[in-house]
Amino acid sequence: MVQVTRKDQREANENIIRRFNRKVLQSGVLAEAKATMRFTKPISKTERRKKAIIRKERKAQKVAKARLGLQ
């Protein structure tokens, strides 16, 4: 889905960019691409909880090391 924008002889470059951006936004290509970038596979609650617990433990270890001056 390539958006084609042609320049008139007397048209300024800023106007061309503005028209192109408007066409891209209206087509929905950009929104679709962003949505696919953010997609994550669904995981169970228990797995999410386990991962959260691991993250908290690692953060606590990091803070403890920082307080001791090891890092």
MARLUM-674057 format. One record per residue: residue in three letters; x, y, z of N, C-alpha, C in turn. Coordinates in nm, 2 decimals. Example, Ala and Ser with C-alpha at 12.3 -4.5 7.8 and 13.67 -1.06 7.14 Angstrom:
<marnus>
+------+--------+--------+--------+--------+--------+--------+--------+--------+--------+
| rest |   n_c1 |   n_c2 |   n_c3 |  ca_c1 |  ca_c2 |  ca_c3 |   c_c1 |   c_c2 |   c_c3 |
+------+--------+--------+--------+--------+--------+--------+--------+--------+--------+
|  ALA |   1.32 |  -0.57 |   0.78 |   1.23 |  -0.45 |   0.78 |   1.32 |  -0.33 |   0.78 |
|  SER |   1.28 |  -0.22 |   0.71 |   1.37 |  -0.11 |   0.71 |   1.29 |   0.00 |   0.79 |
+------+--------+--------+--------+--------+--------+--------+--------+--------+--------+
</marnus>
This chain:
<marnus>
+------+--------+--------+--------+--------+--------+--------+--------+--------+--------+
| rest |   n_c1 |   n_c2 |   n_c3 |  ca_c1 |  ca_c2 |  ca_c3 |   c_c1 |   c_c2 |   c_c3 |
+------+--------+--------+--------+--------+--------+--------+--------+--------+--------+
|  MET |   0.08 |  -0.12 |   0.00 |   0.00 |   0.00 |   0.00 |   0.09 |   0.12 |   0.00 |
|  VAL |   0.14 |   0.16 |  -0.11 |   0.22 |   0.28 |  -0.12 |   0.14 |   0.40 |  -0.15 |
|  GLN |   0.16 |   0.50 |  -0.07 |   0.09 |   0.63 |  -0.09 |   0.16 |   0.72 |  -0.19 |
|  VAL |   0.10 |   0.75 |  -0.30 |   0.16 |   0.84 |  -0.40 |   0.11 |   0.98 |  -0.39 |
|  THR |   0.20 |   1.07 |  -0.38 |   0.17 |   1.21 |  -0.37 |   0.25 |   1.29 |  -0.48 |
|  ARG |   0.18 |   1.35 |  -0.57 |   0.25 |   1.42 |  -0.68 |   0.25 |   1.57 |  -0.65 |
|  LYS |   0.36 |   1.63 |  -0.69 |   0.38 |   1.77 |  -0.66 |   0.33 |   1.86 |  -0.78 |
|  ASP |   0.25 |   1.96 |  -0.75 |   0.21 |   2.06 |  -0.85 |   0.33 |   2.15 |  -0.87 |
|  GLN |   0.33 |   2.23 |  -0.98 |   0.44 |   2.32 |  -1.01 |   0.46 |   2.43 |  -0.90 |
|  ARG |   0.35 |   2.48 |  -0.85 |   0.36 |   2.59 |  -0.76 |   0.34 |   2.55 |  -0.62 |
|  GLU |   0.34 |   2.43 |  -0.59 |   0.31 |   2.38 |  -0.45 |   0.44 |   2.37 |  -0.37 |
|  ALA |   0.44 |   2.41 |  -0.24 |   0.55 |   2.41 |  -0.16 |   0.57 |   2.27 |  -0.10 |
|  ASN |   0.70 |   2.25 |  -0.06 |   0.73 |   2.11 |  -0.01 |   0.66 |   2.08 |   0.12 |
|  GLU |   0.64 |   2.18 |   0.20 |   0.57 |   2.16 |   0.33 |   0.43 |   2.11 |   0.30 |
|  ASN |   0.36 |   2.16 |   0.20 |   0.23 |   2.12 |   0.17 |   0.22 |   1.97 |   0.12 |
|  ILE |   0.32 |   1.93 |   0.04 |   0.33 |   1.80 |   0.00 |   0.35 |   1.70 |   0.11 |
|  ILE |   0.43 |   1.74 |   0.21 |   0.46 |   1.65 |   0.32 |   0.33 |   1.64 |   0.41 |
|  ARG |   0.26 |   1.75 |   0.42 |   0.14 |   1.76 |   0.50 |   0.03 |   1.67 |   0.43 |
|  ARG |   0.02 |   1.68 |   0.30 |  -0.08 |   1.59 |   0.23 |  -0.05 |   1.45 |   0.24 |
|  PHE |   0.08 |   1.42 |   0.23 |   0.13 |   1.28 |   0.24 |   0.10 |   1.22 |   0.38 |
|  ASN |   0.13 |   1.30 |   0.48 |   0.10 |   1.25 |   0.62 |  -0.05 |   1.23 |   0.64 |
|  ARG |  -0.13 |   1.32 |   0.59 |  -0.27 |   1.31 |   0.60 |  -0.32 |   1.18 |   0.54 |
|  LYS |  -0.27 |   1.15 |   0.42 |  -0.31 |   1.03 |   0.34 |  -0.27 |   0.90 |   0.42 |
|  VAL |  -0.15 |   0.90 |   0.48 |  -0.10 |   0.79 |   0.55 |  -0.19 |   0.77 |   0.67 |
|  LEU |  -0.22 |   0.87 |   0.75 |  -0.31 |   0.86 |   0.87 |  -0.45 |   0.81 |   0.83 |
|  GLN |  -0.50 |   0.86 |   0.72 |  -0.64 |   0.82 |   0.68 |  -0.64 |   0.68 |   0.64 |
|  SER |  -0.54 |   0.63 |   0.58 |  -0.53 |   0.49 |   0.53 |  -0.53 |   0.39 |   0.64 |
|  GLY |  -0.47 |   0.43 |   0.75 |  -0.46 |   0.34 |   0.87 |  -0.34 |   0.25 |   0.86 |
|  VAL |  -0.25 |   0.26 |   0.77 |  -0.13 |   0.18 |   0.76 |  -0.04 |   0.19 |   0.88 |
|  LEU |  -0.02 |   0.31 |   0.92 |   0.07 |   0.34 |   1.03 |   0.01 |   0.28 |   1.16 |
|  ALA |  -0.12 |   0.29 |   1.19 |  -0.18 |   0.24 |   1.31 |  -0.17 |   0.09 |   1.31 |
|  GLU |  -0.19 |   0.03 |   1.19 |  -0.18 |  -0.12 |   1.18 |  -0.04 |  -0.17 |   1.21 |
|  ALA |   0.06 |  -0.10 |   1.16 |   0.20 |  -0.14 |   1.18 |   0.23 |  -0.13 |   1.33 |
|  LYS |   0.19 |  -0.02 |   1.39 |   0.21 |   0.00 |   1.54 |   0.15 |  -0.11 |   1.62 |
|  ALA |   0.03 |  -0.15 |   1.58 |  -0.05 |  -0.25 |   1.65 |   0.02 |  -0.39 |   1.64 |
|  THR |   0.08 |  -0.42 |   1.53 |   0.15 |  -0.55 |   1.51 |   0.28 |  -0.54 |   1.59 |
|  MET |   0.34 |  -0.43 |   1.61 |   0.47 |  -0.42 |   1.68 |   0.44 |  -0.45 |   1.83 |
|  ARG |   0.33 |  -0.40 |   1.88 |   0.30 |  -0.42 |   2.02 |   0.24 |  -0.55 |   2.06 |
|  PHE |   0.21 |  -0.64 |   1.96 |   0.14 |  -0.76 |   1.99 |   0.23 |  -0.85 |   2.07 |
|  THR |   0.17 |  -0.91 |   2.18 |   0.24 |  -1.01 |   2.26 |   0.15 |  -1.13 |   2.27 |
|  LYS |   0.21 |  -1.25 |   2.27 |   0.14 |  -1.37 |   2.28 |   0.07 |  -1.38 |   2.42 |
|  PRO |  -0.06 |  -1.42 |   2.42 |  -0.12 |  -1.43 |   2.55 |  -0.06 |  -1.54 |   2.64 |
|  ILE |  -0.04 |  -1.51 |   2.77 |   0.01 |  -1.60 |   2.86 |  -0.08 |  -1.61 |   2.98 |
|  SER |  -0.07 |  -1.72 |   3.06 |  -0.16 |  -1.74 |   3.17 |  -0.12 |  -1.65 |   3.28 |
|  LYS |  -0.22 |  -1.63 |   3.38 |  -0.20 |  -1.55 |   3.49 |  -0.08 |  -1.60 |   3.58 |
|  THR |  -0.07 |  -1.73 |   3.59 |   0.03 |  -1.78 |   3.68 |   0.17 |  -1.75 |   3.62 |
|  GLU |   0.19 |  -1.76 |   3.49 |   0.32 |  -1.73 |   3.43 |   0.35 |  -1.58 |   3.45 |
|  ARG |   0.25 |  -1.49 |   3.43 |   0.27 |  -1.35 |   3.45 |   0.31 |  -1.32 |   3.59 |
|  ARG |   0.25 |  -1.39 |   3.69 |   0.28 |  -1.37 |   3.83 |   0.42 |  -1.42 |   3.86 |
|  LYS |   0.46 |  -1.54 |   3.80 |   0.60 |  -1.59 |   3.82 |   0.70 |  -1.49 |   3.77 |
|  LYS |   0.67 |  -1.44 |   3.65 |   0.77 |  -1.34 |   3.59 |   0.78 |  -1.21 |   3.68 |
|  ALA |   0.66 |  -1.17 |   3.73 |   0.67 |  -1.05 |   3.81 |   0.75 |  -1.07 |   3.94 |
|  ILE |   0.73 |  -1.19 |   4.00 |   0.80 |  -1.22 |   4.12 |   0.95 |  -1.22 |   4.09 |
|  ILE |   0.99 |  -1.28 |   3.98 |   1.14 |  -1.29 |   3.94 |   1.19 |  -1.15 |   3.92 |
|  ARG |   1.11 |  -1.06 |   3.86 |   1.15 |  -0.92 |   3.83 |   1.17 |  -0.85 |   3.97 |
|  LYS |   1.08 |  -0.87 |   4.06 |   1.09 |  -0.80 |   4.19 |   1.22 |  -0.85 |   4.27 |
|  GLU |   1.24 |  -0.98 |   4.26 |   1.36 |  -1.03 |   4.33 |   1.49 |  -0.98 |   4.27 |
|  ARG |   1.50 |  -0.97 |   4.14 |   1.62 |  -0.92 |   4.07 |   1.64 |  -0.77 |   4.11 |
|  LYS |   1.53 |  -0.70 |   4.11 |   1.54 |  -0.55 |   4.15 |   1.58 |  -0.54 |   4.29 |
|  ALA |   1.53 |  -0.62 |   4.38 |   1.57 |  -0.62 |   4.52 |   1.72 |  -0.65 |   4.53 |
|  GLN |   1.77 |  -0.75 |   4.46 |   1.91 |  -0.78 |   4.47 |   2.00 |  -0.67 |   4.42 |
|  LYS |   1.95 |  -0.60 |   4.31 |   2.02 |  -0.49 |   4.25 |   2.03 |  -0.38 |   4.35 |
|  VAL |   1.92 |  -0.35 |   4.42 |   1.92 |  -0.24 |   4.52 |   2.01 |  -0.27 |   4.63 |
|  ALA |   2.00 |  -0.40 |   4.68 |   2.09 |  -0.44 |   4.79 |   2.24 |  -0.42 |   4.76 |
|  LYS |   2.28 |  -0.46 |   4.64 |   2.41 |  -0.45 |   4.59 |   2.45 |  -0.30 |   4.59 |
|  ALA |   2.36 |  -0.22 |   4.54 |   2.39 |  -0.07 |   4.53 |   2.41 |  -0.01 |   4.67 |
|  ARG |   2.33 |  -0.06 |   4.77 |   2.35 |  -0.01 |   4.90 |   2.48 |  -0.05 |   4.96 |
|  LEU |   2.53 |  -0.16 |   4.93 |   2.66 |  -0.21 |   4.98 |   2.77 |  -0.15 |   4.90 |
|  GLY |   2.74 |  -0.08 |   4.79 |   2.85 |  -0.02 |   4.71 |   2.92 |  -0.12 |   4.62 |
|  LEU |   2.86 |  -0.23 |   4.59 |   2.92 |  -0.33 |   4.50 |   2.90 |  -0.30 |   4.35 |
|  GLN |   2.80 |  -0.21 |   4.33 |   2.78 |  -0.18 |   4.19 |   2.77 |  -0.03 |   4.17 |
+------+--------+--------+--------+--------+--------+--------+--------+--------+--------+
</marnus>
